Each structure stands twice: as C-alpha cells, then as structure tokens.
Amino acid sequence: MDTRLLDILVCPLSKGPLHYDRTRQELVSKAQRLAFPIRDGIPVMLESEARVLNEADVAALP
C-alpha cells in the first residue's frame, strides 16, 4: 500500500482518519467501526464492501 495514498485517504462516512491493517489488508475506521478491504493494492471504499468490526477488533487497534 502506497504511504502517500494513506496520507490522503479518509473514511468515506465519517471523513476521519483510517488505520492500515497490513496483516488483513484493510483500512480501518475506528469512528465507524468498519474495515475497508484492499484488493490488488486498491482500497475499496464502499460501505457495502466494508467489514463491521466487533469490540475485540476495535480494542486491538493502535
């Protein structure tokens, strides 16, 4: 994932910051409790494609 792209991407719902989860290849929005997938190096920033995070997932975030 290109770090320059990470610097400008925000959550499409909250417009807040995203955290890159390298192991799961996702961009995570703590505010919305959603994880957006990265497929073939391209972030899929659609709410319908996002995975809903549970309490344990959110607690494990930095």
N, C-alpha and C positions, 0 to 999 in steps of 0.2 A: 504494500500500500504506500503510495507516494505521500511523504510527510507534508509536502506543500499543499496537497489536496486536503489533508486532515486539518490543516490550519484554517481553511476557509469554509469547510462543511459545518452545518449546524443541523439540529433536529428540525425536520420539516413541520412538526406540530408546535413545539414549544419555542423554537428558534434558539434554544440553548445549546451548550457545548455537547460534543459527542466524545466518547472514550473508545479507543481502538482496542478490541479484544483479539490479539494476534492468534491465540490458540483456536478460537471458534470462527475466526474470520468474520467478525461482526463489528458494527459501530453501535455503541450503546448510549441511549439517552436515559440518564438517571431520572430526570424530571418526569418523563412519560412512561418509564419502566418498560421500554421497548428496545429490542436489539435488531438492527437492520442488517441483513446479510450482505456480504461482499462476494460476488460471483465473478470469477475470471478477472479479478482485480478491479471490478466496477461495483461501487456501492449501489444497492437497490434501496432507494429512499422512499419507498411506498409503505404507507401504514398497513395495507393489506398483506404485504410480504413480511412484515416485522414479526418477531417472536416476542410474546409477552413474558416479562421477567417475573419470577416469583421472589419472595422475601429473601431466600438464601442467595439467589443470583445478585440481587441488589446489595446485600450485605458484603459480598465478596469483592465488590468493585472498589478500586482505589479512591 
